[in-house]
Amino acid sequence: MHVLDATQGREILEELVEVIVDNRQYLSDVDGAIGDGDHGINMAKGFRLCGESIAGQSLSLSKALGTLATTLMGSIGGSMGPLYGSLFMGMAKSIKDKDSLDAKDFGDMLADGREALEQISDAKVGDKCLLDTLVPAIDGYRHALDAGEDFPQALQALRNGAQQGRDSTLDLEAKIGRAARLGERSCGHLDAGAVSCCLLLTRLADSTERRLEKAAA
């Protein structure tokens, strides 16, 4: 049985920090096509601050995600701070006091994060936003488990769903945010939130799968 060690929260979170900081310019370039052009700058700022605050600490995944949520809510302007903050806080609360996560726990964590985000936002799939990545990724993960696939296979379904969801925003007309003012002219461009969400989910899946493989060796 595949089980993720949830006591190494700092190490896992540092990988999420890395992928956002490394893609700072790319995310801002994507955002610049139809938005303010500061998504990468703001995200990198928040994630870097979180990384600095947890450096050297021994944290559970729940505590690490909670720290990330609080940092993002306090340091990122606009809508992304509350949205990502709510997502990660929901995930943190879902796995509170857990030292390990099986495939179901991991899926519940993602679903609870989605629910927390949806409680503060009227956005929905099809609006050209991060939910266009998040929802199909979580649905893909859940469907894989329901079909009898194991933890690593479900993580691949998560990655696939995230990437397909991200790419779907290319042809969508923005319904929310600054890009909505462009109407049909927002078509033909990726949504920056969907792109950053895909980066985060893909790195989370990669980190988790690598740790599962190491534990099974």
Secondary structure by P-SEA (a helix, b strand, c coil): cccccccaaaaaaaaaaaaaaaaaaaaaaaaaacccccaaaaaaaaaaaaaaaaccccccaaaaaaaaaaaaacccccaaaaaaaaaaaaaaaaacccccccaaaaaaaaaaaaaaaaaacccccccccaaaaaaaaaaaaaaaaaacccaaaaaaaaaaaaaaaaaaaccccccccccccccccccccccaaaaaaaaaaaaaaaaaaaaaaaaac
